Amino acid sequence: MPDLSNDQMTLALAVVSVIALVSFFTTLFLTMRLTKVRRHYALLRGEGEPRDVISIVNNAMKKVAAQERRLDGLAASLEEQAAIGRFAIQRVGLVRYDAFEEMGGQLSFSAAFLDDHGDGVLISSINGRTETRTYAKPVKGLSSSHNLSDEERSAIQAASTGSGRIEASASATR
């Protein structure tokens, strides 16, 4: 071993002390960082429980897929109901009128009940002083194979255009 002077030994000891001190603080800093990283990793990993991010994302993806299947089923059901609904009574046209001159109050009426295709039924009631007659006629494509009165045609027209109710005054004697 070479002979070192006291000053050189003190200097060497100071350098080694500084290196040891820097190493100590570096180790302390790295330990604190490692603890923080482990804490974050534990949150991500979940420490063996199904709370880790991968499991959470996997469960969320399964739930999203299940909701998509359910939504597809609801969309198909909605389309089916819409197709069925086109055959349901959707439009109503009502025409009230006086069928006879001596009768007032517009007690006679023609009512058309139609689906989206213009098919349905037409009901007419003609009220007289002593009797009432009621007729039902099929409607196909906004017309009927039976003869239609002007009021009945007006009821079909009102139903097809969506105007609903028309009060017409007719004084035709039947």
Backbone as a chain_set.jsonl record, in Angstrom:
{"seq": "MPDLSNDQMTLALAVVSVIALVSFFTTLFLTMRLTKVRRHYALLRGEGEPRDVISIVNNAMKKVAAQERRLDGLAASLEEQAAIGRFAIQRVGLVRYDAFEEMGGQLSFSAAFLDDHGDGVLISSINGRTETRTYAKPVKGLSSSHNLSDEERSAIQAASTGSGRIEASASATR", "coords": {"N": [[0.822, -1.145, 0.0], [0.528, 2.202, -0.815], [2.206, 4.95, 0.683], [0.403, 7.411, 2.169], [-0.181, 10.802, 2.732], [-1.388, 12.608, 5.59], [-3.151, 14.609, 4.853], [-3.891, 13.734, 2.322], [-5.179, 11.378, 2.995], [-7.304, 12.365, 4.453], [-8.597, 13.78, 2.483], [-9.259, 11.678, 0.716], [-10.921, 10.227, 2.392], [-12.973, 12.089, 2.686], [-13.93, 12.254, 0.046], [-14.828, 9.624, -0.325], [-16.766, 9.629, 1.668], [-18.554, 11.558, 0.679], [-19.359, 10.262, -1.666], [-20.555, 8.013, -0.513], [-22.604, 9.295, 0.893], [-24.068, 10.474, -1.216], [-24.805, 8.121, -2.512], [-26.4, 7.036, -0.489], [-28.547, 8.917, -0.336], [-29.484, 8.69, -2.943], [-30.29, 6.021, -2.937], [-32.302, 6.195, -0.98], [-34.104, 7.96, -2.279], [-34.742, 6.392, -4.538], [-35.925, 4.229, -3.246], [-38.214, 5.427, -2.17], [-39.5, 6.124, -4.574], [-39.856, 3.556, -5.657], [-41.616, 2.485, -3.776], [-43.851, 4.095, -4.274], [-44.392, 3.375, -6.945], [-44.954, 0.666, -6.536], [-47.304, 0.936, -5.044], [-49.023, 2.066, -6.975], [-48.956, -0.026, -8.827], [-50.116, -2.01, -7.276], [-52.702, -0.993, -7.113], [-53.425, -1.203, -9.803], [-53.123, -3.929, -10.2], [-54.607, -5.105, -8.19], [-54.091, -6.791, -6.114], [-54.622, -9.616, -6.168], [-57.369, -9.712, -6.096], [-60.408, -9.453, -8.055], [-60.161, -6.804, -8.997], [-58.365, -5.602, -10.563], [-57.151, -3.59, -13.278], [-57.196, -4.849, -15.762], [-59.029, -6.949, -15.38], [-61.271, -5.407, -14.749], [-61.654, -3.938, -17.124], [-62.091, -6.085, -18.834], [-64.476, -7.155, -17.735], [-66.116, -4.933, -18.167], [-66.133, -4.855, -20.956], [-67.455, -7.251, -21.497], [-69.951, -6.619, -20.428], [-70.681, -4.508, -22.115], [-70.837, -5.865, -24.553], [-72.959, -7.581, -23.954], [-74.984, -5.672, -23.614], [-75.07, -4.648, -26.198], [-76.012, -6.886, -27.598], [-78.509, -7.072, -26.422], [-79.605, -4.617, -27.187], [-79.649, -4.968, -29.954], [-81.569, -6.979, -30.065], [-83.771, -5.544, -29.08], [-84.028, -3.637, -31.113], [-84.717, -5.265, -33.28], [-87.141, -6.234, -32.314], [-88.573, -3.838, -32.169], [-88.72, -3.151, -34.889], [-90.291, -5.284, -35.747], [-92.647, -4.794, -34.307], [-93.33, -2.337, -35.44], [-93.88, -3.15, -38.043], [-96.116, -4.751, -37.566], [-97.753, -2.808, -36.513], [-98.386, -1.262, -38.729], [-100.556, -2.483, -39.774], [-102.536, -2.005, -37.999], [-105.366, -0.12, -36.8], [-104.993, 3.144, -37.622], [-105.779, 5.548, -38.601], [-108.544, 7.679, -38.454], [-111.566, 8.785, -39.735], [-114.284, 10.962, -39.504], [-117.495, 11.827, -40.414], [-120.169, 13.834, -39.842], [-123.633, 14.304, -40.391], [-126.824, 15.544, -41.613], [-129.101, 13.337, -42.626], [-131.722, 13.429, -43.541], [-134.117, 15.885, -44.506], [-136.076, 16.662, -42.637], [-134.925, 15.987, -40.269], [-132.741, 17.067, -37.715], [-129.671, 18.125, -36.096], [-127.531, 16.642, -36.884], [-127.321, 13.739, -36.647], [-126.742, 11.503, -38.118], [-123.992, 9.608, -39.365], [-120.783, 8.884, -40.873], [-118.074, 6.836, -40.516], [-114.702, 6.193, -40.979], [-112.277, 3.749, -40.499], [-109.005, 3.187, -40.74], [-105.968, 1.448, -41.693], [-102.364, 1.723, -42.07], [-102.042, 1.151, -44.728], [-104.285, 1.976, -45.969], [-106.427, 0.336, -45.726], [-109.357, -1.061, -44.217], [-112.336, -0.451, -42.396], [-115.568, 0.898, -43.04], [-118.074, 2.557, -41.403], [-121.393, 3.377, -41.406], [-124.102, 5.234, -40.206], [-127.411, 5.877, -40.484], [-129.741, 8.015, -39.431], [-133.144, 8.229, -38.918], [-136.492, 9.554, -38.345], [-138.029, 7.478, -37.254], [-136.509, 5.225, -37.395], [-133.213, 3.694, -37.393], [-130.518, 3.02, -39.448], [-127.704, 0.979, -39.917], [-124.609, 0.557, -41.523], [-121.899, -1.403, -42.62], [-118.933, -1.341, -44.39], [-116.329, -2.829, -46.246], [-113.034, -1.503, -46.66], [-110.537, -1.129, -49.007], [-107.436, -0.183, -49.941], [-108.134, 2.567, -49.851], [-110.598, 2.607, -51.097], [-113.812, 1.101, -51.855], [-115.49, -1.969, -52.628], [-118.159, -1.759, -52.589], [-120.943, 0.446, -53.247], [-120.417, 3.87, -52.568], [-121.447, 6.613, -50.613], [-121.41, 10.235, -50.861], [-120.721, 11.272, -48.345], [-119.538, 9.06, -47.153], [-117.301, 8.726, -48.807], [-116.093, 11.125, -48.148], [-115.472, 10.634, -45.443], [-113.576, 8.575, -45.697], [-111.645, 10.003, -47.098], [-111.034, 11.948, -45.171], [-109.918, 10.33, -43.195], [-107.704, 9.298, -44.568], [-106.158, 11.545, -45.099], [-105.667, 12.452, -42.619], [-107.112, 14.415, -41.428], [-109.185, 13.849, -39.81], [-111.931, 14.692, -38.4], [-114.852, 15.719, -39.876], [-117.509, 17.864, -40.175], [-120.161, 17.766, -42.017], [-122.833, 19.121, -43.807], [-125.521, 17.594, -45.095], [-128.312, 17.285, -47.102], [-129.52, 15.263, -48.381], [-132.045, 13.051, -49.26], [-132.709, 9.812, -48.244]], "CA": [[0.0, 0.0, 0.0], [1.385, 3.399, -0.858], [2.141, 5.832, 1.847], [-0.354, 8.63, 1.89], [-0.061, 11.783, 3.801], [-2.604, 12.841, 6.372], [-4.048, 15.43, 4.03], [-4.412, 12.888, 1.254], [-6.111, 10.438, 3.621], [-8.497, 13.131, 4.803], [-9.263, 14.053, 1.209], [-9.819, 10.419, 0.231], [-12.047, 9.92, 3.266], [-14.04, 13.035, 2.358], [-14.49, 11.833, -1.25], [-15.585, 8.395, -0.073], [-17.947, 10.019, 2.46], [-19.496, 12.221, -0.245], [-19.902, 9.208, -2.535], [-21.45, 7.22, 0.333], [-23.763, 10.127, 1.174], [-24.835, 10.547, -2.476], [-25.387, 6.795, -2.69], [-27.464, 6.888, 0.511], [-29.704, 9.712, -0.749], [-29.997, 8.075, -4.175], [-31.008, 4.822, -2.506], [-33.496, 6.666, -0.295], [-34.998, 8.475, -3.315], [-35.216, 5.255, -5.337], [-36.822, 3.442, -2.388], [-39.502, 6.129, -2.132], [-40.11, 5.962, -5.91], [-40.27, 2.164, -5.781], [-42.821, 2.34, -2.945], [-44.941, 4.742, -5.007], [-44.675, 2.518, -8.106], [-45.614, -0.539, -6.024], [-48.666, 1.319, -4.688], [-49.764, 2.165, -8.231], [-49.068, -1.362, -9.374], [-51.094, -2.727, -6.459], [-54.012, -0.533, -7.556], [-53.682, -1.799, -11.107], [-53.167, -5.39, -10.094], [-55.696, -5.468, -7.305], [-53.603, -7.688, -5.065], [-55.268, -10.921, -6.201], [-58.818, -9.589, -6.219], [-60.783, -9.119, -9.436], [-60.284, -5.36, -9.112], [-57.3, -5.038, -11.368], [-57.631, -2.877, -14.458], [-57.449, -5.798, -16.841], [-60.305, -7.602, -15.075], [-62.338, -4.407, -14.841], [-61.884, -3.688, -18.549], [-62.673, -7.305, -19.387], [-65.876, -7.192, -17.301], [-66.832, -3.855, -18.864], [-66.31, -5.28, -22.351], [-68.52, -8.269, -21.494], [-71.217, -5.919, -20.214], [-70.98, -3.766, -23.341], [-71.26, -6.856, -25.547], [-74.305, -8.023, -23.567], [-75.893, -4.566, -23.906], [-75.21, -4.586, -27.657], [-76.923, -7.974, -27.99], [-79.851, -6.688, -25.952], [-80.041, -3.519, -28.04], [-79.991, -5.562, -31.248], [-82.86, -7.651, -29.879], [-84.804, -4.514, -28.977], [-84.208, -3.037, -32.44], [-85.478, -6.231, -34.076], [-88.503, -6.235, -31.771], [-89.193, -2.585, -32.575], [-89.049, -3.274, -36.312], [-91.415, -6.219, -35.835], [-93.845, -4.087, -33.827], [-93.67, -1.324, -36.443], [-94.521, -3.856, -39.165], [-97.456, -5.134, -37.109], [-98.51, -1.574, -36.314], [-98.879, -0.736, -39.999], [-101.839, -3.115, -40.046], [-103.469, -1.603, -36.948], [-106.119, 1.087, -37.109], [-104.179, 4.306, -37.331], [-106.425, 6.782, -39.054], [-109.998, 7.683, -38.294], [-112.244, 9.94, -40.324], [-115.692, 10.989, -39.086], [-118.328, 12.852, -41.04], [-121.533, 13.884, -39.279], [-124.504, 15.02, -41.321], [-128.271, 15.326, -41.542], [-129.459, 12.507, -43.775], [-133.057, 13.781, -43.992], [-134.406, 17.303, -44.299], [-136.87, 16.892, -41.429], [-134.114, 15.649, -39.082], [-131.653, 18.003, -37.435], [-128.723, 17.694, -35.076], [-126.469, 15.832, -37.497], [-127.257, 12.456, -35.938], [-126.201, 10.486, -39.018], [-122.537, 9.731, -39.488], [-119.967, 7.881, -41.559], [-116.756, 6.783, -39.87], [-113.737, 5.307, -41.633], [-111.18, 3.291, -39.636], [-108.046, 2.682, -41.727], [-104.592, 1.184, -41.278], [-101.356, 2.481, -42.81], [-102.159, 0.807, -46.151], [-105.565, 2.466, -46.487], [-107.402, -0.744, -45.609], [-110.079, -1.019, -42.96], [-113.78, -0.588, -42.435], [-116.347, 2.126, -43.046], [-119.352, 2.337, -40.719], [-122.318, 4.493, -41.607], [-125.362, 5.137, -39.472], [-128.371, 6.853, -40.998], [-130.796, 8.159, -38.431], [-134.417, 8.828, -39.331], [-137.397, 9.845, -37.241], [-138.549, 6.249, -36.647], [-135.569, 4.1, -37.446], [-131.795, 3.943, -37.651], [-129.887, 1.933, -40.215], [-126.247, 1.0, -39.798], [-123.968, -0.203, -42.58], [-120.441, -1.568, -42.531], [-118.388, -1.655, -45.714], [-114.87, -2.982, -46.216], [-112.254, -0.53, -47.426], [-109.257, -1.695, -49.452], [-106.711, 0.806, -50.74], [-108.897, 3.81, -49.817], [-111.865, 2.509, -51.836], [-114.607, -0.06, -51.463], [-116.184, -2.646, -53.729], [-119.562, -1.359, -52.443], [-121.207, 1.842, -53.594], [-120.153, 4.785, -51.465], [-122.083, 7.925, -50.674], [-120.447, 11.347, -50.776], [-120.266, 11.364, -46.954], [-118.63, 7.942, -46.911], [-116.047, 9.08, -49.478], [-115.477, 12.186, -47.331], [-114.907, 10.004, -44.242], [-112.345, 7.891, -46.123], [-110.684, 11.061, -47.411], [-110.601, 12.548, -43.905], [-109.026, 9.373, -42.531], [-106.446, 9.141, -45.32], [-105.344, 12.76, -44.993], [-105.393, 12.708, -41.22], [-107.861, 15.566, -40.918], [-109.962, 13.314, -38.69], [-113.366, 14.867, -38.227], [-115.458, 16.737, -40.718], [-118.947, 17.944, -39.983], [-120.746, 18.249, -43.26], [-124.298, 19.194, -43.793], [-126.081, 17.016, -46.319], [-129.761, 17.223, -46.987], [-129.994, 14.251, -49.314], [-133.056, 12.125, -48.73], [-132.331, 8.453, -48.58]], "C": [[0.892, 1.242, 0.0], [1.214, 4.25, 0.389], [1.454, 7.122, 1.434], [-0.19, 9.571, 3.072], [-1.406, 11.943, 4.486], [-3.626, 13.632, 5.567], [-4.69, 14.591, 2.916], [-5.441, 11.894, 1.795], [-7.409, 11.145, 3.97], [-9.297, 13.423, 3.543], [-9.932, 12.804, 0.668], [-11.034, 10.034, 1.056], [-13.224, 10.843, 2.98], [-14.713, 12.647, 1.05], [-15.338, 10.586, -1.063], [-16.843, 8.711, 0.713], [-18.995, 10.683, 1.579], [-20.138, 11.184, -1.153], [-20.891, 8.352, -1.753], [-22.727, 7.994, 0.624], [-24.649, 10.256, -0.061], [-25.517, 9.207, -2.731], [-26.547, 6.577, -1.729], [-28.715, 7.644, 0.069], [-30.333, 9.174, -2.046], [-30.816, 6.832, -3.834], [-32.315, 5.195, -1.814], [-34.539, 7.162, -1.309], [-35.59, 7.334, -4.137], [-36.167, 4.366, -4.543], [-38.199, 4.093, -2.327], [-40.232, 6.0, -3.473], [-40.632, 4.55, -6.098], [-41.534, 1.904, -4.967], [-44.037, 2.927, -3.667], [-45.357, 3.886, -6.219], [-45.391, 1.247, -7.659], [-47.058, -0.249, -5.64], [-49.547, 1.415, -5.938], [-49.975, 0.786, -8.86], [-50.106, -2.184, -8.597], [-52.508, -2.292, -6.826], [-54.382, -1.151, -8.897], [-53.913, -3.3, -11.008], [-54.293, -5.855, -9.188], [-55.304, -6.438, -6.225], [-54.393, -8.985, -5.007], [-56.78, -10.867, -6.305], [-59.157, -9.24, -7.665], [-61.012, -7.619, -9.615], [-59.196, -4.778, -9.994], [-57.888, -4.484, -12.667], [-57.984, -3.842, -15.581], [-58.781, -6.512, -16.608], [-61.47, -6.634, -15.21], [-62.67, -4.126, -16.301], [-62.539, -4.9, -19.198], [-64.154, -7.412, -19.011], [-66.695, -6.12, -18.005], [-67.095, -4.235, -20.314], [-67.402, -6.346, -22.459], [-69.886, -7.618, -21.329], [-71.633, -5.138, -21.46], [-71.48, -4.722, -24.426], [-72.677, -7.351, -25.241], [-75.332, -6.935, -23.872], [-76.105, -4.424, -25.413], [-76.143, -5.673, -28.15], [-78.357, -7.628, -27.611], [-80.433, -5.579, -26.829], [-80.421, -4.026, -29.425], [-81.332, -6.277, -31.179], [-84.007, -6.654, -29.789], [-85.074, -3.859, -30.327], [-85.021, -3.971, -33.331], [-86.93, -6.274, -33.616], [-89.256, -4.975, -32.186], [-89.589, -2.624, -34.046], [-90.246, -4.197, -36.506], [-92.71, -5.547, -35.397], [-94.287, -3.013, -34.812], [-94.361, -1.976, -37.637], [-95.938, -4.281, -38.794], [-98.337, -3.895, -36.996], [-99.049, -0.975, -37.603], [-100.215, -1.348, -40.387], [-102.888, -2.792, -38.984], [-104.209, -0.345, -37.404], [-105.3, 2.289, -36.671], [-104.887, 5.614, -37.649], [-107.932, 6.636, -38.951], [-110.532, 8.952, -38.931], [-113.719, 9.863, -39.973], [-116.386, 12.147, -39.776], [-119.714, 12.741, -40.436], [-122.382, 14.725, -40.219], [-125.964, 14.742, -41.003], [-128.666, 14.562, -42.789], [-130.813, 12.885, -44.354], [-133.34, 15.233, -43.641], [-135.157, 17.554, -43.004], [-136.11, 16.577, -40.145], [-133.0, 16.682, -38.915], [-130.686, 17.395, -36.442], [-127.583, 16.843, -35.592], [-126.262, 14.517, -36.744], [-126.754, 11.321, -36.814], [-124.695, 10.697, -39.123], [-121.975, 8.629, -40.361], [-118.579, 7.968, -40.935], [-115.882, 5.764, -40.586], [-112.605, 5.022, -40.655], [-110.171, 2.581, -40.53], [-106.686, 2.4, -41.099], [-103.644, 1.986, -42.165], [-101.444, 2.252, -44.318], [-103.445, 1.335, -46.771], [-106.637, 1.395, -46.496], [-108.111, -0.629, -44.268], [-111.562, -1.215, -43.16], [-114.412, 0.802, -42.389], [-117.69, 1.799, -42.412], [-120.188, 3.588, -40.915], [-123.584, 4.208, -40.827], [-126.256, 6.266, -39.971], [-129.549, 6.863, -40.048], [-131.991, 8.873, -39.03], [-135.28, 9.058, -38.103], [-137.829, 8.563, -36.534], [-137.564, 5.089, -36.648], [-134.138, 4.583, -37.703], [-131.247, 2.74, -38.393], [-128.373, 2.109, -40.137], [-125.656, 0.08, -40.85], [-122.472, -0.275, -42.295], [-119.953, -2.016, -43.898], [-116.869, -1.808, -45.597], [-114.197, -1.925, -47.091], [-110.912, -1.181, -47.747], [-108.585, -0.666, -50.35], [-107.492, 2.088, -50.921], [-110.149, 3.79, -50.692], [-112.577, 1.234, -51.397], [-115.239, -0.671, -52.69], [-117.681, -2.338, -53.681], [-119.727, 0.095, -52.876], [-121.013, 2.715, -52.361], [-120.902, 6.092, -51.681], [-120.999, 9.007, -50.603], [-119.882, 11.456, -49.37], [-119.277, 10.249, -46.623], [-117.276, 8.196, -47.573], [-115.317, 10.176, -48.692], [-114.837, 11.62, -46.077], [-113.6, 9.288, -44.574], [-111.262, 8.918, -46.424], [-110.136, 11.697, -46.136], [-109.637, 11.622, -43.17], [-107.689, 9.288, -43.248], [-105.552, 10.363, -45.211], [-105.005, 13.101, -43.556], [-106.145, 13.896, -40.67], [-108.876, 15.145, -39.873], [-111.445, 13.516, -38.733], [-113.846, 16.015, -39.11], [-116.943, 16.721, -40.411], [-119.527, 18.581, -41.216], [-122.251, 18.256, -43.119], [-124.792, 18.678, -45.123], [-127.587, 16.908, -46.116], [-130.329, 16.22, -47.971], [-130.973, 13.325, -48.628], [-132.69, 10.728, -49.186], [-133.538, 7.568, -48.552]], "O": [[1.882, 1.312, 0.728], [0.17, 4.233, 1.041], [1.86, 7.812, 0.499], [-0.08, 9.164, 4.228], [-2.43, 11.462, 4.0], [-4.822, 13.345, 5.607], [-5.876, 14.731, 2.619], [-6.443, 11.605, 1.141], [-8.492, 10.584, 3.8], [-10.524, 13.325, 3.537], [-11.07, 12.871, 0.205], [-12.044, 9.577, 0.521], [-14.372, 10.402, 3.031], [-15.939, 12.703, 0.948], [-16.448, 10.505, -1.588], [-17.891, 8.12, 0.454], [-20.187, 10.406, 1.712], [-21.347, 11.229, -1.382], [-21.952, 8.003, -2.271], [-23.817, 7.421, 0.606], [-25.87, 10.155, 0.049], [-26.683, 9.169, -3.124], [-27.566, 5.999, -2.107], [-29.815, 7.093, 0.091], [-31.551, 9.202, -2.217], [-31.9, 6.622, -4.378], [-33.338, 4.555, -2.055], [-35.718, 6.823, -1.205], [-36.792, 7.309, -4.402], [-37.111, 3.811, -5.104], [-39.222, 3.415, -2.419], [-41.445, 5.79, -3.502], [-41.722, 4.355, -6.636], [-42.425, 1.184, -5.417], [-45.114, 2.331, -3.67], [-46.548, 3.704, -6.472], [-46.328, 0.797, -8.318], [-47.942, -1.073, -5.872], [-50.67, 0.912, -5.958], [-51.058, 0.484, -9.362], [-50.871, -2.951, -9.182], [-53.421, -3.118, -6.85], [-55.52, -1.572, -9.1], [-54.797, -3.853, -11.662], [-54.869, -6.918, -9.419], [-56.172, -6.872, -5.468], [-54.796, -9.417, -3.927], [-57.412, -11.887, -6.577], [-58.293, -8.783, -8.414], [-61.946, -7.209, -10.304], [-59.123, -3.559, -10.15], [-58.979, -4.867, -13.087], [-58.984, -3.65, -16.272], [-59.574, -6.662, -17.537], [-62.529, -6.994, -15.723], [-63.843, -4.08, -16.673], [-63.443, -4.754, -20.021], [-64.991, -7.722, -19.859], [-67.836, -6.364, -18.396], [-68.174, -3.962, -20.84], [-68.184, -6.34, -23.41], [-70.853, -7.997, -21.99], [-72.812, -5.114, -21.814], [-72.44, -4.415, -25.132], [-73.493, -7.519, -26.146], [-76.43, -7.236, -24.338], [-77.211, -4.11, -25.853], [-76.978, -5.427, -29.021], [-79.293, -7.861, -28.376], [-81.616, -5.605, -27.17], [-81.404, -3.569, -30.008], [-82.136, -6.199, -32.108], [-85.082, -6.879, -30.345], [-86.223, -3.558, -30.651], [-85.91, -3.524, -34.055], [-87.844, -6.343, -34.438], [-90.44, -5.036, -32.515], [-90.677, -2.177, -34.407], [-91.116, -3.925, -37.333], [-93.748, -5.708, -36.039], [-95.485, -2.799, -35.001], [-95.317, -1.423, -38.181], [-96.853, -4.185, -39.611], [-99.519, -3.928, -37.341], [-100.052, -0.261, -37.585], [-100.929, -0.803, -41.229], [-104.02, -3.268, -39.073], [-103.741, 0.392, -38.272], [-104.959, 2.431, -35.497], [-104.621, 6.649, -37.038], [-108.508, 5.61, -39.313], [-110.02, 10.048, -38.699], [-114.34, 8.812, -40.127], [-115.93, 13.29, -39.73], [-120.354, 11.692, -40.506], [-121.921, 15.724, -40.771], [-126.295, 13.837, -40.237], [-128.573, 15.092, -43.897], [-131.042, 12.685, -45.547], [-132.872, 15.747, -42.625], [-134.907, 18.556, -42.333], [-136.595, 16.867, -39.052], [-132.395, 17.11, -39.898], [-130.875, 16.261, -36.0], [-126.755, 16.372, -34.812], [-125.165, 14.226, -36.267], [-126.374, 10.271, -36.295], [-124.195, 11.814, -38.988], [-122.597, 7.586, -40.562], [-117.991, 9.046, -40.843], [-116.277, 4.613, -40.775], [-112.043, 5.939, -40.056], [-110.448, 1.49, -41.028], [-106.3, 3.023, -40.11], [-104.089, 2.84, -42.932], [-100.968, 3.078, -45.098], [-103.673, 1.162, -47.969], [-107.645, 1.525, -47.191], [-107.529, -0.151, -43.294], [-111.998, -2.027, -43.975], [-113.878, 1.737, -41.794], [-118.368, 0.864, -42.839], [-119.751, 4.703, -40.629], [-124.073, 3.079, -40.797], [-125.906, 7.444, -39.891], [-130.254, 5.868, -39.881], [-131.874, 9.971, -39.576], [-134.865, 8.795, -36.974], [-137.981, 8.569, -35.313], [-137.778, 4.085, -35.969], [-133.898, 5.702, -38.157], [-131.484, 1.592, -38.014], [-127.84, 3.211, -40.27], [-126.133, -1.037, -41.052], [-121.87, 0.675, -41.795], [-120.493, -2.951, -44.488], [-116.208, -1.013, -44.929], [-114.731, -1.516, -48.122], [-110.24, -1.715, -46.864], [-109.116, -0.319, -51.405], [-107.52, 2.648, -52.017], [-110.703, 4.845, -50.997], [-112.025, 0.408, -50.67], [-115.497, 0.018, -53.677], [-118.399, -2.629, -54.638], [-118.772, 0.87, -52.87], [-121.399, 2.343, -51.253], [-120.975, 6.605, -52.798], [-119.834, 8.725, -50.324], [-118.688, 11.707, -49.205], [-118.301, 10.465, -45.905], [-116.23, 7.921, -46.985], [-114.091, 10.162, -48.581], [-113.765, 12.075, -45.677], [-112.629, 9.381, -43.823], [-110.102, 8.734, -46.053], [-108.937, 11.954, -46.024], [-108.652, 12.079, -42.589], [-106.645, 9.214, -42.6], [-104.327, 10.243, -45.229], [-104.149, 13.948, -43.301], [-105.858, 14.35, -39.563], [-109.379, 15.984, -39.125], [-112.173, 12.584, -39.077], [-113.306, 17.121, -39.082], [-117.562, 15.657, -40.394], [-119.399, 19.786, -41.434], [-122.833, 17.463, -42.379], [-124.509, 19.267, -46.166], [-128.054, 16.482, -45.06], [-131.495, 16.316, -48.355], [-130.723, 12.871, -47.512], [-132.4, 10.493, -50.359], [-133.432, 6.369, -48.809]]}, "num_chains": 1, "name": "protein.A"}
